[in-house]
Amino acid sequence: MGDKRPLSEPLLQSNKRLKRLTMPKRVKKGDDTIGEKLEMIRKTVTTVNEQADKKGVEYECNLCGEVLKEPYPRPLKRLIDTVKKNEREYRKEQEEEYKVLKAQCEAEGRLVPPFTFLKGGISKNDQSFICRMHKVELVYKPMAIEKGYPTHIDFEEIGARVKLFESELKDIVEGRLESSFLETVMRVHQELGSVKARQTKQLMTRFEETLPGYYGNRGSHYILEALDKMFVKTDYLDKQKTSPLTPVEYMQQVMVPECGIRLIKQDLNLANLQEASKVMKESSEYGSTVYNKLKKK
Ligand SMILES: [Zn+2]
């Protein structure tokens, strides 16, 4: 990886630096077998858990305080190496600046202030990036392997897959097929009234419940995109059909999770949608961390 960043640049303060920090090259898929990956992750986790105090701190996450020790999975290693290199360079810069200051003070006969080392200088954004990365690499990736969630998701394929659910989704809209998600949201609207049902707290709870499991927010986005093409652009969904919800709410709160359980059922070859529903609930935290937003292109 070519690293041409000049030494004098400030550390991790600008967006520019954020980009460079977040851009370590991706490992080519298929570099390691799953077994090797698991082994590597296990080793790291064991090291973190059992030997954290044996050999001194390797890397302490600024955000959650977790102490990480080598060997790291490769993407995490690249990131931590970059951060550490930045820290070393930052320290060197400060020492250089101090030397100049010291010389100046001495030349002018002023008192030399003591050297104080400013640690880190990592932006909040970078901190949460690192924190998320170590959780993904050390907690969620092993979880995916253990639970059998797909370790790779082709998000571009979701549109075509969702298209195949079209008639079932229409059956739900027309009342020919039951939907537990529709029932829930109808109950909430009945119990609370539509104004209260739309309050932030209510929406947040339902947002979590309707997240399509391990597909995460990114999956949600692609599913919604496909639904919009199928049902809104074609004028199929209107307020009459979706009342008391708006068509958008209906897609978000009923159709997205209905697609989620169907995708999951297919992925994992599950016997029925109830089982898929369980997996969806179980894996929503995974999804919202691992696929928390759209990938920058
Ligand atoms: Zn952390």
Residues whose N, C-alpha, C, O or C-beta is under 5 A from the ligand:
A	BS01	ZN	C61 L63 C64 G65 E66 C131
